[in-house]
Amino acid sequence: MTAPTTRRASRAKTVDVEIPVSLIGGIAGASYDGVTAGLKVNGNLHAPLLCVDNVFKVASGDLSLPGKVMPAK
């Protein structure tokens, strides 16, 4: 999931997400995977507001986190 202010582009088998430089320091070297999932809104104030309800597909097929955070070229 990306924020409305985050730019992203999708081409064939790749997705590019632009993250402000000020946020990269804390996530440099992080790994990630892509998923499509159903989200459920929970109205209880003592529980998370937005919850993953069901994962439909994992991009890598096995949640191996093949994506790596790296600076743009």
Kinemage of the C-alpha trace (Angstrom):
@kinemage 1
@onewidth
@group {chain A} dominant
@subgroup {mainchain}
@vectorlist {calphas} color= white
{ca met a 1} P 0.000 0.000 0.000
{ca thr a 2} L 1.333 3.406 -0.813
{ca ala a 3} L 0.385 6.855 0.362
{ca pro a 4} L -1.337 9.301 -2.007
{ca thr a 5} L 1.829 11.447 -2.051
{ca thr a 6} L 4.067 8.485 -3.002
{ca arg a 7} L 4.722 8.171 -6.723
{ca arg a 8} L 4.688 4.718 -8.270
{ca ala a 9} L 4.944 3.258 -11.768
{ca ser a 10} L 4.193 -0.251 -12.957
{ca arg a 11} L 5.895 -1.870 -15.962
{ca ala a 12} L 5.423 -5.547 -16.890
{ca lys a 13} L 7.020 -7.379 -13.944
{ca thr a 14} L 8.412 -4.388 -12.022
{ca val a 15} L 6.949 -1.673 -9.818
{ca asp a 16} L 8.897 1.496 -9.030
{ca val a 17} L 7.970 3.396 -5.863
{ca glu a 18} L 9.540 6.777 -5.125
{ca ile a 19} L 10.139 7.485 -1.429
{ca pro a 20} L 11.345 10.890 -0.152
{ca val a 21} L 15.089 10.880 0.649
{ca ser a 22} L 14.335 11.964 4.219
{ca leu a 23} L 12.659 8.580 4.838
{ca ile a 24} L 15.297 6.337 3.220
{ca gly a 25} L 17.816 6.403 6.098
{ca gly a 26} L 15.689 4.202 8.325
{ca ile a 27} L 14.901 1.640 5.631
{ca ala a 28} L 18.155 1.422 3.651
{ca gly a 29} L 18.908 -2.226 2.954
{ca ala a 30} L 15.355 -3.334 3.782
{ca ser a 31} L 13.726 -6.176 1.841
{ca tyr a 32} L 10.109 -6.366 0.707
{ca asp a 33} L 7.614 -8.362 -1.322
{ca gly a 34} L 4.433 -7.347 -3.113
{ca val a 35} L 1.028 -8.696 -2.161
{ca thr a 36} L -2.576 -8.187 -3.128
{ca ala a 37} L -4.792 -8.401 -0.087
{ca gly a 38} L -8.267 -7.725 1.189
{ca leu a 39} L -8.421 -5.065 3.883
{ca lys a 40} L -11.004 -4.822 6.629
{ca val a 41} L -11.887 -1.685 8.559
{ca asn a 42} L -12.206 -2.325 12.284
{ca gly a 43} L -14.339 0.271 14.098
{ca asn a 44} L -13.072 -0.714 17.569
{ca leu a 45} L -10.801 2.060 18.888
{ca his a 46} L -8.757 -0.460 20.916
{ca ala a 47} L -7.777 -2.528 17.871
{ca pro a 48} L -6.025 -1.602 14.629
{ca leu a 49} L -8.248 0.442 12.345
{ca leu a 50} L -7.166 -1.202 9.082
{ca cys a 51} L -6.440 -4.949 9.076
{ca val a 52} L -5.342 -7.390 6.393
{ca asp a 53} L -8.304 -9.737 6.044
{ca asn a 54} L -7.047 -12.067 3.321
{ca val a 55} L -3.902 -12.316 1.162
{ca phe a 56} L -4.791 -13.226 -2.417
{ca lys a 57} L -1.402 -13.311 -4.123
{ca val a 58} L 2.263 -12.854 -3.178
{ca ala a 59} L 4.476 -11.489 -5.978
{ca ser a 60} L 7.431 -13.786 -5.221
{ca gly a 61} L 5.139 -16.769 -4.681
{ca asp a 62} L 6.728 -17.633 -1.330
{ca leu a 63} L 7.089 -14.363 0.623
{ca ser a 64} L 10.891 -14.557 0.279
{ca leu a 65} L 11.198 -10.722 0.284
{ca pro a 66} L 13.227 -10.469 -2.951
{ca gly a 67} L 12.828 -6.694 -3.344
{ca lys a 68} L 15.625 -4.480 -1.987
{ca val a 69} L 15.448 -0.778 -1.107
{ca met a 70} L 18.080 1.112 -3.073
{ca pro a 71} L 18.673 4.676 -4.266
{ca ala a 72} L 17.413 5.666 -7.720
{ca lys a 73} L 19.873 5.471 -10.594
